[in-house]
Structure formats: structure tokens, C-alpha cells
Amino acid sequence: MWLYVLLLCCFLWVAVWYFRDQQMLRSFKDKYVFITGCDTGFGNLLAKRLDKKGFRVLAGCLTLKGADSLQRAASPNLRTTLMDVTDSESICKAVEWVRTEVGEKGLFGLVNNAGVANPIGPTEWMHIEDYRQVMAVNTFGVIEVSLAFLPLLKQARGRVVNISSVLGRLSANGGGYCISKYTIEAFSDSLRRDVHHFGVKVSIVEPGFFKTAVTNLESLEASLRQLWDRLSPETRQSYGEDFFRNYVKVQNFIMNLVCDPDLSKVTNCMEHALQAKHPRTRYSAGWDAKLLWLPASYLPAFIVDVVLAAILPKPAHCVR
Ligand SMILES: NC(=O)c1ccc[n+]([C@@H]2O[C@H](COP(=O)([O-])OP(=O)(O)OC[C@H]3O[C@@H](n4cnc5c(N)ncnc54)[C@H](OP(=O)(O)O)[C@@H]3O)[C@@H](O)[C@H]2O)c1
């Protein structure tokens, strides 16, 4: 009897959740959305898709070339501006530009998408500057941009969509990337709890691995090569010459196995966060996120340690 009651409660909970999740806003015509990092990848695709749906897209690009090619591919309603999320002056200029564009309406959506990944590799190969470089974009860029746009978001009772990663739930490699995405998870949770009083909603998108510039095998290898070349002879010796080759092989094998070319799986999540009446707190995008990385993040750490140690190459002077 109690089992049936429990099953009924579960069924009702799922049905109510599904019903709420499917409810969408009616019109996007006067809704302004600012997206960072629109030159390539998810940001570029999202800008074009929102533009087609009738959103008023304000696209932040890092380069003139990126801005020009996006502008050519979109309707005249989509407007671009140059913005470097690591540069406070550039952020201030973008905020003023957006303020003029949106007028009394305020900003309905802010998508913190801009990000960098390299260098990624064994922790011992890093310099402190490598961490600063990645966190300047992925962590402090997101925080500074969010704070700067909050008044405009409050005005429109808008929403913030922060692009994290499954590597913000499971730290699978060394370098600043995982750390920067963990900080985005924490920042987004505190932001969501603090701004809901003002009707501002905050969502986190956690993609698995997708084929974009961030996961480009040549640039990952070139960056790893730079780290290897600058190691002291003693450190290099402790890893051995085979280590670098095997590390690249494993990296390429995993990336070829899990990298999904269908970027729309990620932009669908971003779009839901902007279109739904009740955006979700977290979205996971991609089969590897749902079936591999997120379940693994709930496992005891020693199990993940054993699996990763079995997959990754061992240094020449390994003592275990
Ligand atoms: N691809 C994946 O597997 C994956 C998985 C999880 C999360 N993500 C996250 O998804 C987001 C988008 O990445 P993506 O995969 O679409 O790669 P992407 O194509 O490299 O997109 C990142 C964009 O950010 C821009 N950017 C870099 N530094 C910037 C700065 N200082 N200021 C403003 N813009 C800057 C880049 O401009 P340039 O092209 O001119 O350098 C690029 O347009 C990132 O936050 C990334 O961490 C990606």
C-alpha cells in the first residue's frame, strides 16, 4: 500500500515538474539578451538562433572579424559590440552601449558564455600565471560582467545564464579550467539566492564535451607542448619522454570518443533558460554529461581516482 502511495507521489511530482518545465513565455519581441563570446562556438550559434526566434540579440564579440561575420549571418535586429571580459573599461563601455539599446525595457537576459580552456595538463607543469590567465576570463570575467549588468537585469526582472561545464562538477585534469568552472558553480548558486528577491533568475548550463575551438585537438596539443618544453630538465626526466606522447594519445582518444559535433544540444538548454516561464537551476547538455561525468561526480573520490589513474599515463619515476 505504502509503495503505491510512494509511486503515486513520484508520478505526480514528475508530472508537475514536466508541466512547469514546458510552459514558455509568449513573445520575445521586446526581450533584449546580451551574450558574451559570440565570435565562435555556442555563443555564435545561440546569437543566430535567438535572432531567428525574434529576441533582440546584443552580441559581445572579442574580435572585429567575429563581430562582422556574425552581423552578416544575422538579421539587422541583431547588434554586435566588441567586448573583452577581462578588461573593466571594455565591460563599462558595453554596459553603456546596452543601456542605450534597451532604453526603459532593461536587459531580459545575460548569457555569460565567453571562455578559454588552455593550458590543460598535469598540475606540476603549470605556472601561477597559467591559472590567472584562465580565471581572468572564466571566473573574474563572469563575475565582473554579471555585477555590471545587474541593475539592467533587475529593471527587466531578467535572467542570467552562466555556462559552466561538467568539469565544474568533476575535476578531471590540471590547469585553471576545472577550477574556473567550479567557481562559476559557486558564484551562480550565491547569485541565484541573492537576486531572486528582485525577480532575477539564474541558471547554470553544464555541457559535456563538444567540438568547438575549446576542444580543438591541435591547440590542446600545442599548448601541452609549450608546457612540456619549458619544464626544467629534472622535472621532464621524472616524467620521461614517453609521458608526453602517451598523454597526448589518451587526450586525443578521449576527445574523439566523447566530443559531440551537435552544438544545438547546448544552445537548446540556453534557449530554454531564456524562454521558459520557470527556467531550471541546472541544465546538463550531452550524453556524456548525463551518463558519464555527472553520475561520476557523485561517486566516492577514490573510485574516480582509481579510474583516472588507470586511464592516464604514469610518469617514469612513478613510486606507486
Ligand atoms: N566545447 C566544450 O566542450 C565545452 C564544454 C563545456 C563548457 N564549455 C564552455 O562553453 C563556453 C563557450 O565555449 P565554446 O566551446 O563555444 O568555445 P569557443 O568557440 O572558443 O567560444 C568561446 C568564445 O569566447 C571568446 N572569448 C575568449 N576570451 C574572451 C575574452 N577575454 N572576452 C570575450 N570573449 C572571449 C572566444 O573568442 P575568440 O574565438 O575570438 O577567441 C570565443 O568566441 C565556454 O565558457 C566554455 O568553457 C565548452
The ligand as an SDF file (V2000), in Angstrom:
LIG
                    3D

 48 52  0  0  0  0  0  0  0  0999 V2000
   33.2210   22.9500  -26.1040 N   0  0  0  0  0  0  0  0  0  0  0  0
   33.0670   22.2640  -24.9940 C   0  0  0  0  0  0  0  0  0  0  0  0
   33.2460   21.0490  -24.9750 O   0  0  0  0  0  0  0  0  0  0  0  0
   32.6320   22.9590  -23.7340 C   0  0  0  0  0  0  0  0  0  0  0  0
   32.2170   22.1550  -22.6590 C   0  0  0  0  0  0  0  0  0  0  0  0
   31.7900   22.7720  -21.5000 C   0  0  0  0  0  0  0  0  0  0  0  0
   31.7720   24.1360  -21.3890 C   0  0  0  0  0  0  0  0  0  0  0  0
   32.1790   24.9040  -22.4360 N   0  0  0  0  0  0  0  0  0  0  0  0
   32.1260   26.3610  -22.2690 C   0  0  0  0  0  0  0  0  0  0  0  0
   31.3040   26.9260  -23.2730 O   0  0  0  0  0  0  0  0  0  0  0  0
   31.6760   28.2910  -23.4460 C   0  0  0  0  0  0  0  0  0  0  0  0
   31.8240   28.5900  -24.9230 C   0  0  0  0  0  0  0  0  0  0  0  0
   32.9170   27.8510  -25.4340 O   0  0  0  0  0  0  0  0  0  0  0  0
   32.9080   27.1330  -26.8600 P   0  0  0  0  0  0  0  0  0  0  0  0
   33.0510   25.6850  -26.6170 O   0  0  0  0  0  0  0  0  0  0  0  0
   31.7870   27.6330  -27.6740 O   0  0  0  0  0  0  0  0  0  0  0  0
   34.3370   27.5930  -27.4230 O   0  0  0  0  0  0  0  0  0  0  0  0
   34.7440   28.8600  -28.3370 P   0  0  0  0  0  0  0  0  0  0  0  0
   34.2270   28.6370  -29.7090 O   0  0  0  0  0  0  0  0  0  0  0  0
   36.2060   29.0570  -28.1690 O   0  0  0  0  0  0  0  0  0  0  0  0
   33.9380   30.0540  -27.6830 O   0  0  0  0  0  0  0  0  0  0  0  0
   34.4560   30.8670  -26.6720 C   0  0  0  0  0  0  0  0  0  0  0  0
   34.2920   32.2880  -27.1080 C   0  0  0  0  0  0  0  0  0  0  0  0
   34.7750   33.1600  -26.0650 O   0  0  0  0  0  0  0  0  0  0  0  0
   35.5370   34.1690  -26.6860 C   0  0  0  0  0  0  0  0  0  0  0  0
   36.4860   34.7450  -25.7410 N   0  0  0  0  0  0  0  0  0  0  0  0
   37.6920   34.2420  -25.3390 C   0  0  0  0  0  0  0  0  0  0  0  0
   38.2890   35.1010  -24.4930 N   0  0  0  0  0  0  0  0  0  0  0  0
   37.4400   36.1580  -24.3620 C   0  0  0  0  0  0  0  0  0  0  0  0
   37.5020   37.3780  -23.6500 C   0  0  0  0  0  0  0  0  0  0  0  0
   38.5620   37.6820  -22.8820 N   0  0  0  0  0  0  0  0  0  0  0  0
   36.4760   38.2440  -23.7490 N   0  0  0  0  0  0  0  0  0  0  0  0
   35.4070   37.9550  -24.5350 C   0  0  0  0  0  0  0  0  0  0  0  0
   35.2990   36.8380  -25.2480 N   0  0  0  0  0  0  0  0  0  0  0  0
   36.3010   35.9410  -25.1600 C   0  0  0  0  0  0  0  0  0  0  0  0
   36.2230   33.5000  -27.8540 C   0  0  0  0  0  0  0  0  0  0  0  0
   36.6320   34.4730  -28.8140 O   0  0  0  0  0  0  0  0  0  0  0  0
   37.7410   34.0660  -29.9160 P   0  0  0  0  0  0  0  0  0  0  0  0
   37.1130   32.9780  -30.7430 O   0  0  0  0  0  0  0  0  0  0  0  0
   37.9320   35.3300  -30.6870 O   0  0  0  0  0  0  0  0  0  0  0  0
   38.9260   33.6150  -29.1430 O   0  0  0  0  0  0  0  0  0  0  0  0
   35.1000   32.6100  -28.3660 C   0  0  0  0  0  0  0  0  0  0  0  0
   34.2630   33.2860  -29.2510 O   0  0  0  0  0  0  0  0  0  0  0  0
   32.9680   28.4910  -22.6630 C   0  0  0  0  0  0  0  0  0  0  0  0
   32.6690   29.1170  -21.4350 O   0  0  0  0  0  0  0  0  0  0  0  0
   33.4540   27.0680  -22.4170 C   0  0  0  0  0  0  0  0  0  0  0  0
   34.2400   26.9640  -21.2620 O   0  0  0  0  0  0  0  0  0  0  0  0
   32.6240   24.3480  -23.6090 C   0  0  0  0  0  0  0  0  0  0  0  0
  1  2  1  0
  2  3  2  0
  2  4  1  0
  4  5  1  0
  4 48  2  0
  5  6  2  0
  6  7  1  0
  7  8  2  0
  8  9  1  0
  8 48  1  0
  9 10  1  0
  9 46  1  0
 10 11  1  0
 11 12  1  0
 11 44  1  0
 12 13  1  0
 13 14  1  0
 14 15  2  0
 14 16  1  0
 14 17  1  0
 17 18  1  0
 18 19  2  0
 18 20  1  0
 18 21  1  0
 21 22  1  0
 22 23  1  0
 23 24  1  0
 23 42  1  0
 24 25  1  0
 25 26  1  0
 25 36  1  0
 26 27  1  0
 26 35  1  0
 27 28  2  0
 28 29  1  0
 29 30  1  0
 29 35  2  0
 30 31  1  0
 30 32  2  0
 32 33  1  0
 33 34  2  0
 34 35  1  0
 36 37  1  0
 36 42  1  0
 37 38  1  0
 38 39  2  0
 38 40  1  0
 38 41  1  0
 42 43  1  0
 44 45  1  0
 44 46  1  0
 46 47  1  0
M  CHG  2   8   1  16  -1
M  END
$$$$
